[in-house]
């Protein structure tokens, strides 16, 4: 079956799905909805290289970006670097690689969590480039569709070949209609975290077409392609699934854009999942300007933070200490006649430990089988 992106993405999806299957009894909130309400978008770093003080107009532009980042309207941070003074050592190699920069010079870097050294974009800082960085018609459309509750926005990056682009678009449209009619949302669980009651929970997909030659989308095209040198040299149509607060999954390319691939991705993102750790899920965040807190009733929804990650040894130590404490407690007086005994409270720690141990065993078994198969294929 064809998959989105590389084998690494396939393994990430399978790993996440396995985890969700083990813990499905704890949370049946669909992945796309949990991501919309809970996953903050990772910030891009915008570095402004300049010499001496900025002009009043330039200062206003930079201050506007900083304000957008602080207010949560755009997932970015701004770092000013005065090259007339000493350039911070971590940024010196980046500055040295800029070719004929015209100051002030702007370099946009992908979120640090991705570990990508090459910039998403670099060029002269002015009103036009900052406007293109913060907003574009396609990104505005994507944000509005996600804010309205769409599960997935299929972003089709066109190749420029009319026949191939039309064929891909027609396939996506036809499969989207089928998926909206056949997919079902998971049944709610009593243990589900609260969701925004004012935003309908629905299975709805939409499509956004982006032409690579569109000057208003040149920044978006850079954000999509510059993360991987192989993508920037590919001249075929690409399909990027976007969900949550602009989280995008690496694309299906050319012949990979097939109904089976769309269905697999749609089933994954509309299915139940207890994976509260964002980094365990595939994809990365686009740079978007959107007021996610404007969701109707969103501020009234108090969602609990996920527990911190701990090791198996810490789980075991905690369980042991709980058991010791229980054994040393004073005897509890028996209930009076006619008074029903207190209900037994389930031990969530033990349940979590069992789930985590099952996940570890399953993952180790899967990796062992994969390594054996690889060794068999490589042997003469």
Number of C-alpha atoms within 10 A of each C-alpha: 8 15 20 25 17 12 10 11 18 15 12 16 22 14 19 18 21 16 22 23 16 16 20 19 16 17 22 23 26 24 23 26 25 23 20 22 19 17 17 17 24 21 22 22 19 24 19 21 23 20 14 12 10 14 9 8 11 15 11 13 17 21 13 13 20 17 16 18 18 14 10 17 17 24 24 27 18 20 14 13 20 16 17 11 10 9 14 12 8 8 11 12 11 13 18 8 9 13 9 8 15 13 15 20 20 24 21 21 22 26 21 12 11 13 10 14 11 16 17 24 19 19 17 17 20 15 14 9 14 17 14 16 21 21 19 19 12 16 22 14 14 26 22 15 20 24 21 15 21 24 27 28 23 23 21 23 21 22 19 14 11 10 10 15 21 13 12 20 20 11 15 21 14 11 15 21 13 13 18 14 10 8 15 13 15 15 12 14 13 11 11 13 17 14 20 18 12 10 14 11 17 15 20 20 21 17 20 17 14 21 17 18 12 10 11 17 20 17 21 24 20 16 20 19 16 18 20 13 10 9 16 13 10 13 14 17 26 24 28 23 25 26 28 28 28 28 24 21 21 22 24 22 21 17 12 19 22 19 17 14 16 24 16 15 17 21 17 19 23 22 23 27 27 22 20 18 12 15 12 13 18 18 23 20 23 22 25 24 21 22 15 21 13 10 16 14 13 17 11 10 13 11 14 9 9 10 8 6 8 8 9 13 9 11 16 14 12 14 16 12 12 12 11 11 10 11 10 8 8 7 8 6 6 8 10 8 7 6 8 8 10 7 6 6 6 8 9 9 14 14 12 14 15 13 15 18 13 14 19 14 12 15 14 12 12 12 12 12 11 12 12 11 12 11 11 10 9 8 7 5
